[in-house]
Amino acid sequence: MILQEEMTILSNVNIAPRVFRMVLQGEMVLDMQVPDQFLHLRVPSPDKVLRRPISISEYDHATKTCVIIYRVEGPGLADVSEMVPGQKLDVMGPLGNGFDLSTPFPNKKALIVAGGIGTPPMVQLARDLQKKGVAVTVFLGFAQASAVILEAEFREVAADVQVVTDDGSYGRQGHVGVLMDGVEMADFDAVYACGAPGMLRAVAAKTENHPNAFISMEARMACGMGACYACVVHVVGDETGQQSLKVCDNGPIFRVGKVVI
C-alpha cells in the first residue's frame, strides 16, 4: 500500500562527510515489512518540485520509527539536512519491492556486499536474516576512513564483517572485489548487493551462475510509483533495446542477470 504522511523528525544527525542519519516516526512504519524499500521525500522548499527517493535503513514497528541515511548531493537534500527534531517531513511510501527473504537457506549462510551510500538499506536485511537463524557475512567498501558508516550496526548481527577502503586508511586497501576473491560464492545460500554500478557489475560477474543473487539498484526518479518511466533499466538479452523495467516499481531489487547494470 502506498501511503503519504507528514512524519515527525526525531533526529537528524551528521554521521560522515555530507552523510546524515534521520529518524522518522509515523503510522507508515507499520507498512514496512521487507528490507530495502524506499521513501519519497518532499523537499521543504517551494522551488523544488520533485521528491527525493531515499532507502529505508531500519524500521521498528513497536516504536513506529524508521531510519533513513542520505548523502547531500545538491540543494534539495541540503534543505532536508537542515531540518530539526519536531519538524514534519512529507513522505510517500514504502515504495519498491524490497528483498524477498522466502529463499530457502539450507546452509544458513548469506553474503551481503555493500559500498558507500548503498550500505544503509542492508542493515535491516542483515537483521532480518539473523532473526531467521542465518549466519551473515558482510563485505563493506568505502572511499576512505572518514566515509565508513554503519560498521557497528552490522557487527551487532553479522557473523563476519570485513571493510575495505580505496586508500587503505581503514581496513584492507582496495575495493570489495578484493574480499570477494577470497570466498566461494556457492557456499552462500543467497548473495545481496547494493552500491555503485561498478561494484554491482563486479558482484554480478562473480555470481552469474548463482541461483539466488540479488542487486539493489539506484536511479533518478520523478514519480517513484512507475507512472513516469524516468527510472527505466534495460533487460538482459533484449537485442531490440525495447524491453525495460522500472527501478521504482519493478525494483529496486532485481535478480543478477535480469537487467543491464
NORSULWO-V596331 format. One record per residue. N is the residue number from 1. RES is the residue in one small letter. SS is DSSP state (a for helix, b for strand, c for the rest). OMEGA is omega as a letter, one per 40 degrees, with the letter a starting at -180 (* if undefined). Layout:
[[N;RES;SS;OMEGA] [N;RES;SS;OMEGA]]
//
This chain:
[[1;m;c;i] [2;i;c;a] [3;l;b;i] [4;q;b;a] [5;e;b;i] [6;e;b;a] [7;m;b;a] [8;t;b;i] [9;i;b;i] [10;l;b;i] [11;s;b;a] [12;n;b;a] [13;v;b;i] [14;n;b;a] [15;i;b;i] [16;a;b;i] [17;p;c;i] [18;r;c;a] [19;v;b;a] [20;f;b;i] [21;r;b;a] [22;m;b;i] [23;v;b;a] [24;l;b;i] [25;q;b;i] [26;g;c;a] [27;e;a;a] [28;m;a;a] [29;v;a;a] [30;l;a;i] [31;d;a;i] [32;m;c;a] [33;q;c;a] [34;v;c;a] [35;p;c;i] [36;d;c;i] [37;q;c;a] [38;f;b;i] [39;l;b;i] [40;h;b;a] [41;l;b;i] [42;r;c;a] [43;v;c;a] [44;p;c;i] [45;s;c;a] [46;p;c;a] [47;d;c;i] [48;k;c;a] [49;v;c;a] [50;l;c;i] [51;r;c;i] [52;r;b;i] [53;p;b;i] [54;i;b;a] [55;s;b;i] [56;i;b;a] [57;s;b;a] [58;e;b;i] [59;y;b;a] [60;d;b;a] [61;h;c;a] [62;a;c;a] [63;t;c;a] [64;k;c;i] [65;t;b;i] [66;c;b;a] [67;v;b;i] [68;i;b;i] [69;i;b;a] [70;y;b;i] [71;r;b;a] [72;v;c;a] [73;e;c;a] [74;g;c;a] [75;p;a;a] [76;g;a;i] [77;l;a;i] [78;a;a;i] [79;d;a;i] [80;v;a;a] [81;s;a;a] [82;e;c;i] [83;m;c;a] [84;v;c;i] [85;p;c;a] [86;g;c;i] [87;q;c;i] [88;k;b;i] [89;l;b;a] [90;d;b;a] [91;v;b;i] [92;m;b;i] [93;g;b;e] [94;p;b;a] [95;l;b;i] [96;g;c;a] [97;n;c;a] [98;g;c;i] [99;f;c;i] [100;d;c;a] [101;l;c;i] [102;s;c;i] [103;t;c;i] [104;p;c;i] [105;f;c;a] [106;p;c;a] [107;n;c;a] [108;k;c;a] [109;k;b;i] [110;a;b;i] [111;l;b;i] [112;i;b;i] [113;v;b;a] [114;a;b;i] [115;g;b;i] [116;g;a;a] [117;i;a;i] [118;g;a;a] [119;t;c;a] [120;p;c;a] [121;p;c;a] [122;m;a;a] [123;v;a;i] [124;q;a;i] [125;l;a;a] [126;a;a;a] [127;r;a;a] [128;d;a;i] [129;l;a;i] [130;q;a;i] [131;k;a;i] [132;k;c;a] [133;g;c;a] [134;v;c;i] [135;a;b;a] [136;v;b;i] [137;t;b;a] [138;v;b;i] [139;f;b;a] [140;l;b;i] [141;g;b;i] [142;f;b;a] [143;a;c;a] [144;q;c;a] [145;a;a;a] [146;s;a;a] [147;a;a;a] [148;v;c;i] [149;i;c;i] [150;l;c;i] [151;e;a;a] [152;a;a;i] [153;e;a;i] [154;f;a;a] [155;r;a;i] [156;e;a;a] [157;v;a;a] [158;a;c;i] [159;a;c;a] [160;d;b;i] [161;v;b;i] [162;q;b;a] [163;v;b;i] [164;v;b;i] [165;t;b;a] [166;d;c;a] [167;d;c;i] [168;g;c;a] [169;s;c;i] [170;y;c;a] [171;g;c;i] [172;r;b;i] [173;q;b;i] [174;g;c;i] [175;h;c;a] [176;v;a;i] [177;g;a;i] [178;v;a;i] [179;l;a;a] [180;m;a;i] [181;d;c;a] [182;g;c;a] [183;v;c;i] [184;e;c;a] [185;m;a;a] [186;a;a;i] [187;d;a;a] [188;f;c;i] [189;d;c;a] [190;a;b;i] [191;v;b;a] [192;y;b;a] [193;a;b;i] [194;c;b;a] [195;g;c;a] [196;a;c;a] [197;p;a;i] [198;g;a;i] [199;m;a;i] [200;l;a;i] [201;r;a;i] [202;a;a;i] [203;v;a;a] [204;a;a;i] [205;a;a;a] [206;k;a;a] [207;t;c;a] [208;e;c;i] [209;n;c;i] [210;h;c;a] [211;p;c;a] [212;n;c;i] [213;a;b;a] [214;f;b;i] [215;i;b;i] [216;s;b;a] [217;m;c;i] [218;e;c;i] [219;a;c;i] [220;r;c;a] [221;m;c;i] [222;a;c;a] [223;c;c;a] [224;g;c;a] [225;m;c;i] [226;g;c;a] [227;a;c;a] [228;c;c;i] [229;y;c;i] [230;a;c;a] [231;c;c;a] [232;v;b;i] [233;v;b;a] [234;h;b;a] [235;v;b;i] [236;v;c;i] [237;g;c;i] [238;d;c;a] [239;e;c;a] [240;t;c;a] [241;g;c;a] [242;q;c;a] [243;q;c;i] [244;s;b;i] [245;l;b;a] [246;k;b;a] [247;v;c;a] [248;c;c;a] [249;d;c;i] [250;n;c;i] [251;g;c;e] [252;p;c;a] [253;i;b;i] [254;f;b;i] [255;r;b;i] [256;v;c;i] [257;g;c;a] [258;k;c;a] [259;v;b;i] [260;v;c;a] [261;i;c;*]]
//
